Amino acid sequence: MPDRRSFLKTSALGAAAAPILLDGCTPDSGETPESDARSETGVRPVALSTWDHGLAANDAAWPILTGGGSALDAVEAGVRISEADPTVTSVGYGGRPDRFGRVTLDACIMDERGRCGSVAFLQHIMHPISVARQVMEKTPHVMIVGQGALDFALANGFEREDLLHPDAAAAWERWKEENGEVTPRIDVNNHDTIGMLAVDQAGNLSGACTTSGAAFKYHGRVGDSPIIGAGLYVDNEVGGATATGWGEAVIRAVGCFLVVELMRQGHTPQAACELAVERVIEKNPDWRSIQVGFLALGKNGDHGSFCIAPGFNYALHAPDEGNQLIDSGSRI
């Protein structure tokens, strides 16, 4: 199993060996200078990811974007880093288990053509985002779940692994001793998900979202992250959005579809995120006890974010700006 010393190598290099090969992942020779990152048409590549671990995801995506690769390849490669990082407690290996001590994973991906793929309640597979991409590219379906998703992954070359990291197992034992009740809530201390959006030099958008969900949730619970329109939505004419936080609240508002539709109506990414948070508040009387945040990327590279309570941050990588962590504005 990977450890902290090896997960970056395993994920970043392993992306090239995944059953879906990433086309154009790196420039032909060396790194592309920031000043040369724009294409001949002037399109400005951007990588945008939720939370602190989005910095590492952006780092993995950036050579693809600046080397002429696709946004789809970039977001898949980016979130694979978080999926394999045992220090990220809400995604992949390192993710906290459900009430029975089982790590169950959800993910979805969407490209500039409107194609999308999703897996939910998937166990024993390190990289659900890559399975979701294969669902998109190899099947007539959008979502495959549970045992069916595992069977599909194994049939397509993914390896079965034990994903319960020792730290996660210890946290589960502590939870059983101290609480043992299934009352998961997502707040600033128990956030989830990495959502990632990117625009490439061709001006195309894609997005990815992957999570282990709420810690110690009911067995079989699925949040917003693998649901197209809730945890992720991309429209290549307008922009894309991803969500993080208490998935049930995002689902009730069909949050990311709402953000993109607000952008279609002429709102900036920032304003669209703010209006979507207000919709979440309207739909959830308990909104003061939860956290929900939205992140949006426009077709032109503009971005925005907003959340219910302070504590949400995101990583932005753009030409001439480097890879930086930004605190989101909040309603409270």
C-alpha positions in Angstrom: 0.0 0.0 0.0 1.3 3.5 -0.6 2.5 5.7 2.2 3.2 9.4 2.5 6.6 9.1 0.9 5.4 7.2 -2.2 1.9 8.4 -3.0 2.9 11.4 -5.1 5.1 9.2 -7.3 2.5 6.5 -7.5 -0.3 8.8 -8.5 1.4 11.3 -10.8 3.3 8.6 -12.7 0.5 6.0 -12.3 -1.9 8.2 -14.2 0.1 7.5 -17.3 -0.3 3.8 -16.7 -4.0 3.9 -15.9 -6.3 1.9 -18.1 -7.3 5.2 -19.7 -4.1 6.7 -21.0 -3.8 10.5 -20.6 -3.0 12.1 -24.0 -0.7 15.0 -24.2 0.1 14.9 -20.5 3.4 16.7 -20.7 5.2 19.1 -23.0 7.7 17.5 -25.4 10.7 19.1 -23.8 10.9 20.7 -20.3 8.3 22.8 -18.6 6.4 25.5 -20.4 7.2 29.0 -19.1 4.4 30.8 -17.5 4.7 33.6 -20.1 4.2 31.0 -22.9 1.2 29.2 -21.4 -1.3 30.9 -23.6 -2.1 29.3 -26.9 -1.8 31.1 -30.3 -5.5 32.0 -29.9 -4.8 33.7 -26.6 -6.8 31.2 -24.5 -5.6 31.3 -20.9 -5.4 27.8 -19.2 -6.6 27.7 -15.6 -6.7 24.9 -13.0 -9.1 25.4 -10.1 -9.5 22.9 -7.2 -11.2 22.8 -3.8 -9.3 22.9 -0.5 -5.6 22.8 0.5 -5.0 19.5 -1.3 -6.1 21.3 -4.5 -2.5 22.7 -4.7 -1.0 19.3 -5.3 -3.8 18.5 -7.8 -3.2 21.7 -9.7 0.5 20.9 -9.8 -0.2 17.6 -11.5 -2.7 19.2 -13.9 -0.6 22.1 -14.9 2.0 20.4 -17.2 -0.9 18.9 -19.1 -2.7 22.2 -19.6 0.5 24.2 -20.6 1.7 21.4 -22.8 -1.3 21.5 -25.1 -3.2 18.6 -23.4 -6.9 18.4 -22.7 -8.7 19.7 -19.7 -10.2 16.3 -19.3 -6.8 14.7 -18.9 -5.8 17.5 -16.6 -8.6 17.1 -14.1 -8.3 13.3 -14.0 -4.6 13.5 -13.3 -5.1 16.2 -10.7 -7.6 14.5 -8.5 -5.8 11.2 -8.7 -3.2 12.8 -6.5 -5.7 13.4 -3.7 -7.2 10.0 -4.2 -3.8 8.3 -3.4 -2.7 10.7 -0.6 -3.2 9.0 2.8 -3.1 12.4 4.5 -6.3 13.5 2.8 -9.0 12.2 5.1 -12.0 12.7 2.9 -10.9 11.3 -0.5 -9.7 7.9 -1.6 -6.9 6.1 0.4 -7.0 7.9 3.7 -10.7 8.6 3.5 -12.6 7.9 6.7 -14.8 4.8 6.5 -18.5 4.4 7.1 -20.1 3.2 10.3 -19.1 -0.4 9.6 -15.4 0.5 8.9 -15.7 0.3 5.1 -14.2 2.9 2.8 -16.8 3.6 0.0 -15.9 6.0 -2.7 -17.9 8.3 -5.1 -16.6 10.2 -8.2 -17.7 11.7 -11.4 -16.1 13.4 -14.5 -17.5 15.6 -17.3 -16.0 16.9 -20.5 -16.5 19.7 -23.0 -18.8 17.6 -25.1 -21.2 17.0 -22.3 -20.2 13.4 -21.8 -20.1 12.3 -18.2 -19.4 9.2 -16.1 -19.9 8.4 -12.5 -19.4 5.7 -9.9 -20.9 5.5 -6.4 -20.6 3.3 -3.4 -17.4 1.8 -4.9 -15.1 -0.2 -2.7 -11.5 -1.5 -3.0 -10.4 0.7 -6.0 -7.8 3.4 -5.4 -8.9 5.7 -8.3 -12.6 6.0 -8.7 -12.2 9.0 -10.9 -10.5 6.8 -13.6 -13.3 4.2 -13.3 -15.8 7.0 -13.8 -14.0 8.1 -16.9 -14.1 4.6 -18.3 -17.9 4.5 -17.6 -18.1 7.6 -19.7 -16.0 6.4 -22.5 -16.7 2.6 -22.6 -20.4 2.3 -21.7 -23.7 3.8 -22.8 -24.4 4.7 -19.1 -23.6 7.6 -16.9 -23.5 6.0 -13.4 -22.6 2.5 -12.2 -22.7 1.8 -8.5 -21.8 -0.7 -5.8 -20.8 -4.3 -6.7 -21.5 -3.5 -10.4 -19.0 -0.6 -10.3 -16.4 -2.9 -8.7 -17.0 -5.6 -11.2 -16.6 -3.1 -14.0 -13.4 -1.7 -12.6 -11.8 -5.1 -12.1 -12.9 -6.2 -15.6 -11.1 -3.1 -17.0 -7.8 -3.6 -15.3 -8.1 -1.8 -12.0 -6.5 -3.6 -9.0 -8.5 -4.5 -5.9 -6.9 -3.0 -2.8 -7.5 -2.6 0.9 -8.2 1.2 1.2 -8.6 1.4 5.0 -5.5 3.3 6.0 -4.2 2.6 9.6 -4.9 6.2 10.5 -8.5 6.0 9.2 -9.0 2.7 11.1 -7.8 4.3 14.3 -10.1 7.2 13.8 -13.0 4.8 13.3 -12.2 3.0 16.5 -12.1 6.3 18.4 -15.5 7.3 16.9 -17.0 4.0 18.0 -15.7 4.5 21.6 -16.7 8.2 21.9 -19.9 8.3 19.9 -21.0 5.3 17.9 -24.1 7.3 16.6 -24.5 8.0 13.0 -24.8 11.8 13.1 -22.3 12.9 10.4 -22.3 16.6 9.6 -20.0 18.4 7.2 -18.6 21.6 8.7 -15.3 23.4 8.5 -13.7 20.6 10.6 -15.1 17.7 8.7 -15.1 18.7 5.0 -15.1 16.4 2.1 -14.4 16.2 -1.6 -11.9 17.4 -4.1 -13.7 19.1 -7.0 -11.5 20.3 -9.9 -12.3 22.4 -12.9 -10.0 23.3 -15.8 -9.9 25.2 -19.1 -7.2 24.2 -21.6 -5.5 26.1 -24.4 -8.1 25.1 -26.9 -10.7 26.8 -24.7 -12.4 23.6 -23.6 -13.6 22.9 -20.1 -13.8 19.7 -18.0 -14.4 18.9 -14.4 -13.9 16.1 -11.9 -15.1 15.4 -8.4 -14.1 12.5 -6.0 -14.7 11.8 -2.4 -15.0 9.2 0.4 -18.0 11.1 1.7 -19.0 11.9 5.2 -17.0 10.2 7.9 -18.8 7.3 9.6 -21.9 7.7 7.4 -24.6 5.1 7.0 -23.4 2.2 4.9 -24.6 2.8 1.4 -24.9 6.6 1.7 -24.1 8.6 -1.4 -23.8 12.4 -1.4 -23.7 14.9 -4.2 -20.1 14.3 -5.4 -20.9 11.6 -8.1 -24.2 13.2 -9.2 -24.0 15.2 -12.4 -25.7 18.6 -11.8 -25.3 18.4 -8.0 -21.6 18.0 -7.2 -20.3 18.8 -10.7 -21.6 20.3 -13.9 -19.8 21.6 -17.0 -21.2 23.4 -20.1 -18.5 24.3 -22.6 -20.5 27.3 -23.8 -20.6 28.9 -20.3 -18.4 27.4 -17.6 -18.3 24.8 -14.9 -19.0 24.4 -11.2 -18.2 22.0 -8.4 -19.4 21.8 -4.9 -18.1 20.7 -1.5 -19.7 20.2 1.9 -22.9 18.6 3.1 -24.0 16.7 0.0 -27.6 16.3 1.0 -28.0 20.1 1.0 -26.3 20.4 -2.4 -28.5 17.7 -3.9 -31.7 19.5 -2.7 -30.7 22.6 -4.7 -29.2 20.8 -7.7 -26.3 23.2 -6.8 -23.8 23.0 -9.6 -26.3 23.0 -12.4 -27.8 26.0 -10.8 -24.4 27.8 -10.7 -23.8 27.2 -14.4 -27.3 28.2 -15.4 -26.9 31.5 -13.4 -23.7 32.1 -15.3 -25.6 31.4 -18.6 -28.0 34.2 -17.6 -25.1 36.6 -17.4 -24.0 36.4 -13.8 -20.3 36.3 -13.0 -18.9 33.1 -11.5 -18.6 34.8 -8.2 -22.2 36.1 -8.2 -23.5 32.7 -9.4 -21.8 31.0 -6.4 -23.3 33.5 -4.0 -26.8 33.1 -5.4 -26.5 29.3 -5.3 -25.5 29.5 -1.6 -28.7 31.5 -1.0 -30.7 28.8 -2.7 -29.1 26.1 -0.5 -30.0 28.2 2.5 -33.6 28.4 1.4 -33.9 24.7 0.9 -32.2 23.7 4.2 -33.6 25.0 7.5 -30.6 23.6 9.3 -28.2 25.6 7.2 -26.4 27.2 10.1 -25.2 23.8 11.3 -23.7 22.7 7.9 -21.2 23.8 5.4 -21.6 24.0 1.6 -19.3 25.8 -0.8 -19.3 26.3 -4.6 -16.4 26.9 -6.9 -17.0 28.1 -10.5 -14.9 28.6 -13.6 -16.1 30.7 -16.6 -15.3 29.9 -20.2 -13.0 32.9 -20.3 -11.0 31.7 -17.2 -12.8 34.0 -14.7 -13.5 32.2 -11.4 -15.5 32.6 -8.2 -16.4 30.9 -5.0 -18.7 31.2 -2.0 -19.7 29.2 1.0 -22.1 29.2 4.0 -19.5 29.5 6.8 -15.9 30.7 6.9 -13.3 28.1 6.3 -13.6 27.1 2.7 -10.5 27.7 0.5 -9.5 26.7 -3.0 -6.4 26.5 -5.2 -6.0 28.5 -8.3 -3.2 28.0 -10.9 -3.1 30.4 -13.8 -0.4 31.9 -16.0 1.6 34.7 -14.3 -0.2 34.0 -11.0 1.4 30.7 -10.0 -0.4 28.1 -7.8 -2.0 29.8 -4.9 -4.5 29.1 -2.1 -7.4 31.5 -1.8 -9.9 31.9 1.0 -13.5 31.9 -0.1 -16.1 34.5 1.0 -18.9 33.3 3.1 -22.5 34.0 4.1 -21.9 34.0 7.8 
